[in-house]
Amino acid sequence: MPPLHEIAHLAHVELRTPVFEESLEFFTRFLGLTENGSAGDSVFLRAFDDYENTTIKLTAHSTSGVGRTNLRAAGPEALQRLVKEIEATGRGVGWQDGDPGYGPTYVFTDPDGHELGVYYESEWYEPPAELRPSLKNQAQAYPARGVSVRRLDHINYLGVDVEQNRDYLRDVLGAMVTEQIVLDDGSTAGSWTTFTSKGYDAVYTRDRTGTPGRLHHIAFAVDTRSDILRAADIALDQGVFIETGPHKHAIQQTVFLYVYEPGGNRIELCNAGARLVLAPDWQPVDWTEAERAKGQAWGLKTIESFHTHGTPPVDRAP
Ligand SMILES: [Fe+2]
C-alpha cells in the first residue's frame, strides 16, 4: 500500500457541458475564474490562488458530467510508485501528454469508471502584466469579479459501489478516509477521503440509479462564511439556480451553497477554513441513518434533488 501523501493534492478537473458559451459565462462572470488558453473544444480556466495553470478544463460536449480528474504526485519517485500500484490493479490506461503546462500524465480509472490522471511535472503559472498580484506570494491578482473563488476544494463523485471506490482511493492512491455514512444494513452510502490535511478532497456518494461514472458536484473554496452569503446574493442577481443553502453541513461542518451551472453540473461554494485532519491515526467518523435523518447541522432537511440529480442525466449517461 502506498503511504499517505504520495498524492500531493487534487489538481485540475475537466467538466463537460452541452451549452458551452453559457457555462463559460457562469465560470468567468459568476465564479470569477480567469481564462488561460484553449485547445480543441476546451477552454482552460483558473482560480486566482492556483499555483498551476489550470483549475477547470471546460469542454464542449454532447452532455454534462466530469471528464478527467488530475492528481499531482508528491514527487517523481512517488509518481512511479503510484503508477506501479495502479497498473497492478488492471485499471491503468497508459501515459499521455498532459494538458498545456503539465508533464506526462498516467491515465487510469477508478472502479466506477471515472477517468483519473496522475502526473508530477507542472509549470507554475506566470501571470501576464495585467494580472500580476502586488504580493509575491499570490499566484494572480484578486479578480474582484463575481464570487472570486480562491481555489478548487473537492470533488464529489457518484458511485455505484461506494466501498469499492473508497477502498481504491485508500489502498491504491493512499487517501485517508475521514467521515462516512453507514446505513443500518451495514453498507456505506457515502465516504469522504483526503490526500492532504484538509478534511476531504474526494468523496463518493451512492448513485441511486446504479449508473457508473457520474458526478455529484465539484466545490470551490471561498475564504469565509460571509462569502457564502454574498455568493447567494450574486447568484440571485445573475439568475444562477440555487439548489440549497446557504447552510452548514453536519458531515465535515462545511458552510455551503449549491448551485447548478447552465450545463447542469452541480457546483458548491464552501468555506476554506472548515476543518483540518492532522492526526495520522485518524479514525473515520461514521454517521448513522438516524443521525442523517436529522438533516444538516442547523436542521435544514437534505433536499430531495441531492439524491436524484447527478451529471450526466441518467437518460444521457453512458
Ligand atoms: Fe461538497
Boltz pocket constraint, residues with backbone or C-beta under 6 A from the ligand:
constraints:
  - pocket:
      binder: B
      contacts: [[A, 154], [A, 156], [A, 217], [A, 219], [A, 268]]
      max_distance: 6.0
